[in-house]
């Protein structure tokens, strides 16, 4: 698992995960599995965005201005009221028009419904941005450094779970004609044991 996803899963282990489970109305095991699938997907989407100069620039700026990692100073407070962090706005930037397809794919593969997956992604996105913002501060990334870091994390995620990541990348790169949706949903189903 890439470093950002790993860092977040560690910070959420225990009480964090049970709070998220209660927020979305699912059991902890299912919530944990869904998060483990969603985090690398979001990292990969960020890496795709940051691979373009204007995408890297706007991400760098967003991290510097709004996502410095302070979200972790009061994790319980955030998890009690995740809506305050504008996760849906963040997801709009990260996933763009692919958000419904990604949500559907994760829902089909994880046993959560698309409403629960939507909530989960809205909780995960601000946390991921906070973790990335911390990295940017600690490492002193400029836009190129940020882009290179995310590209590296994407490769690690790819190596640790090649089937899932190739499926996720095809989700993110689809030409939006909708016809690949059935294939992708089938792949997600296989990855999660066809629940």
N, C-alpha and C positions, 0 to 999 in steps of 0.2 A: 504494500500500500504506500502511496506517496506520503511525503512528510506532513503536508498540510492535513490530509484526511486522518492520518495517524494521530497527529497532535489533537485534533478536534475530538476524535473518538476517545482518546485518553481523558480529555477534560470533561467529557460528557458521561464517562463511565460512572455507574452508581446512580446517585440522586438525579443527575442531569437527565439521564436516559429515562428514568421513571417519570420525571416531570413531563418530558416530551411525549412519552407514551400516553400519559393522562390527557395532555393537550389534544392529541389527535385521536384519542379513543381506541388505542390498540395495545396489545401486550408488548412487553419489553423486548422479547426475542425478535418478534416481527419488526418492531421499530428499529432495533439495532441492525438487523439485516438490511432493511430498507435504507438506513443511513449509510451503511457501508457501501451500498450500491450508488447512492445519490452523491456522496462526497466526491469520489473520483470523477463522476460525470460532470459535476460543476467545475472541478479543477480543469478538466479537459476543455470544457466550454470557455473558461477564462483564458486558457492557453491559446485556443483558437482565436479568440478576440485579440489577445495581446500580440499575436504573431503579425498583425498589421500595425504599421506605425501609429495611425490615428487611434486605433483601439488601445494600444499600449499607453499612449499619451493620456487618454481619458481615464483609463484604469489607474495609472500612476497618480493622477490628480485626485481622483475619488478617494484613493487610499490615503493620500497626504491630508486631504481636507476632512474626510468623514469617517475613515475606518482605521484608526490608529491602534486598535487592539483594546481600547478601554472597555469594550463590551465584556471582556473577561474579568474586569474588576468587580462586577456585580452580576455574575452568571445567574444566580437564583432570581434576581430582579428581572433580568431579561427573559428567563424562561417562564416567569409568572405572567409577563405581558409582552410576548414576542412581537405583537402587531406594532408596537411603538418603534421598532427598528426598520420599518418599511421594507420588509423582505420581498413583498410583491414587486416593488419598484426595482430592487436590486436584481431579482430574477428576470425582469423585463430586459434589463441591460445585458445580463449574462446569456440568457437563452433566446431572447427575441421571439420571433414567430414560431420557434421550435418548442416553446414551452408546453403547449397542449399535447404534442406528440410524445415528448419526454415524459410528461406526467402520466399519460396513458400507458406508455411502455413500462414504466416503473410500477404502476398500479397492477398491471397484468402479471408482472414477474414476482411481485413481493407479497401478494395476498392482501394488500391494503386497497381501499377504493381510491378513485382519483381525487376525491375531496381530501382524504387523509394524506395522500402523497403531496398534494398542493400545499397543505399546511406544513408538512414536514420540510419541503423545499423552502418555504418561506421562513422557517426557523433556521435551517442550515445555511442559507445564503448570507445573512449578516454575520454569522459566526465565521464562515469561511473568509469573508472579506476582512474581518477583524484579525484572523490568524495571518492572512496575507499582509495586512497593514503592519503587523508586528514584525514580520520578516523584512519588509521593506525598510522599516526604521532600523532594525538591528544590523542589517547587511548594507544599508545605505544605497539601495538600488536606484539607479536612474531608469529611464524607460527601457533601454536595451537590457540592463541587468534583470529587470522585472520580467521581461519577455523571455529571456534565456532561462531564468529560474523556473517559470511556469512550464516552459517547453520541457525542461528536465524532469519536473514532477509528472508531466503527462507521460513521458517515456517510462518512468518508474511504474506508474499505474498500469501502463500497457504491458510491461514485462511481468508484473505480478498477477495480472489477470487478463491475458490476451483475448480470450473469447469475449468477455464482457466489454473490454475497451474497444474492440473493433466494432462491436454492435453499437456502443455508445457513440463512437465517432461517426458511424453511418447515420445515426439519429441526428447528430448535430450538423452533418454535411448534406443532408438530403436536399434535393432541389425543390422541396416544398410542393411536389405535385401530389403528395398523399398516397401514391400507389404502393410505395415501399412499406407502408405502415403494417400491413398484415405480416410481411416477412419479419419485420423488426419485432413485432409482438410475439411471433413464434419463437424468435431467438431468445427474447427475454424469458419466455416461458420455460425453454430448455435450460437456461442458466440457473433458474431457481427451482428446477425439478418439476416443472409443469404443475405448480400448485393450482 
